[in-house]
Structures are given as C-alpha cells and as structure tokens.
Amino acid sequence: MRAETTAREDRAAFGRGVRDRAVLATFASPQRTLRAPIGCTGVGLHSGARVSLRLLPGAAGRGIVFRRTDLPGGPVEIAAAHDRVVDTRLNTTLGLPGRPEAVVGTVEHLMAALSGMGIDNAVVELDGPEVPVLDGSAAPFVFLLECAGVVPLEAPRLMIEVLRPVRVEDGEGFVALLPAKAPGLVIEAEIDFPAAAVRRQARAIRLTPQAFKADLAAARTFGFVEEVEALRAAGLARGGSLTNAVVVSGARVLNEGGLRFADEFVRHKILDMVGDLALAGLPLSAHVIARRPGHRLNNAVLRALFADPASCRIVPAGAGAGAQVRAGVGGLSAAAAAPA
Ligand SMILES: [Zn+2]
C-alpha cells in the first residue's frame, strides 16, 4: 500500500510541477481526460442492482477516482488503485478499509475501456454498489468515451516501467511482468477450460487505443451454465443473463447470436487484465505473459511489483528519461519518482 500511495503522490507532484506550455510541448504524451460528462444506467452483474453511472472529467495527476453518491453521510471517493481491491471473486471490487458499505464492484471492464482508450484522469460517479455490466464487454464504455470526447491536459503522462521480472502463480495459472522490449504494454495470454466450447485459446496484443477498440473491447464476459446455481447461492451473477454474458454449456454457446470472435473467451480475459492492471495507477510499460489468469492473480502481480522498489520506476511516457532530464522540468528525475 505504501509504495502505491507514494506513486500516486509522486504523480500528483509531478503534474503540479509542470505548468509551462513551451516545456509541455516537449512531452510526446500529455495526460488526457474526458471533454464533457456522460452517463448511462444499467444493472450490476453480481448484485443485480440498478445503477446510474456518470463519467466526469478529472484533474491532471488524480488518476481514476470512483465516487459513491448514495451512501449516508455524503459522497465517498475510492481511488482506482491496486491496494483498494477488496474482492477478486469473478470480478474486481474496490473498497475502503473499515467501510464495508463503501465498495464499487466489477470495475474491470470500465477500467479497461479508460486505460485502453488512453484516459488518465476521470471521476466515475455511481449511485449503487457496482458498475453496470451493460453488454458484458467494454464496448459500451468505449462508445460513451467517444461520445464525450477526449482532451489533453497540461501535464505529461507518466508510466510505470517494469525493470525486473515479477511473477505470481496459483496452481496451473500464473501472471508474469517482464521488462518491455519497446515502451508500452504487450499482453500474451493463454486460457484452458474443460468446456469444449472454450478449451485452449491463446492471443497476444500490443495495447494501443486502436487495437483495444478493434480486438478487445467487444469481447464479453462468460460463464458456464453448470455453475450458475452455485454462483447465485454465493450471491454472485444475480444480474447475469444472456444479454450481458456469453453462457456456455459443454460444446454449446447458448446465446442466440453466437460469439463475436471465434476466440472471444481469451480476448475477454485479456480485456480483464487491461482493466485490472490499470489499477497500477499509471500505464504500465511491460511485457505480460499469463496462463489461466484471473482477477486474483492480476491483482497479486501488482502487489508483488510494488512490494519490491527495485522492480519498477516511473518515467515520462512517449519520451525517454533522458528527454525529461534535458527539459529540466518537474523537479523530479525519473529515479526520484521511482515508487520506492
Ligand atoms: Zn470480465
């Protein structure tokens, strides 16, 4: 928790330290936010609750902040940060310590859309406990972001550069973060399910807004008909239906329209990883290799990354650390900004 908080504070300090437009022009990548507020209403996949969501422009250096507007005592804000994750059973839920009512569930598809489309800062207002699932993919959120429009902010985008391999595992599954060969995020994932409709699927993607929108955003969450009763007994999937999830029974996909991609399942698992890894608080520059990933492993690998100060550092995005030093701005060298 300490390392993540430090990274967030460093980012805010860096954003405040840069106000000169001429200097800003030297940065290849400014931070970005929404041009205007936009919203939607839908049900939560697990809670079944009907929730209204509003996406609002966010200030430079603040990152993504969730705001529950319906709790007694006034609005409660929860940072979209890996150390705020309180539940990883079939979704990623954020919460505040000591406030069991202050949670926001199923953040991963919205976080994937924000990260995938290059939105650094936004406020997400909700009047209920869970982000609406909509069609089970990130495509409706991409549509909302495109309708709202995106604007640059007067602050350089920073990213977390992975310097050393970090790996977590769980039975036959693992997630490994390796140093990137070129700046940016590459995710290689493989899944393997017993159901004949899924089985083994593998895919690799270099994350850009274009690739996210074309190759990942529309891939829907999925479940197995045999597990539905057990999930509902555990208080999960109460809002799940064929309109917001791919439902598999053995070799069959029960949805009338079939699949959106032949390998929609692994694409959705990569989409989940984009969203879960966005809880690093800044874009990651890393080569990610995963086998049978899930929300728990995705969160565990970030905790492992920030547990070792030598495993990563914060650098400007779109320009090397050298460019930052030559520009002489911000008062923070890349080394000083490392999440130590
Ligand atoms: Zn998902």
Boltz pocket constraint, residues with backbone or C-beta under 6 A from the ligand:
constraints:
  - pocket:
      binder: B
      contacts: [[A, 108], [A, 109], [A, 136], [A, 221], [A, 268], [A, 272]]
      max_distance: 6.0
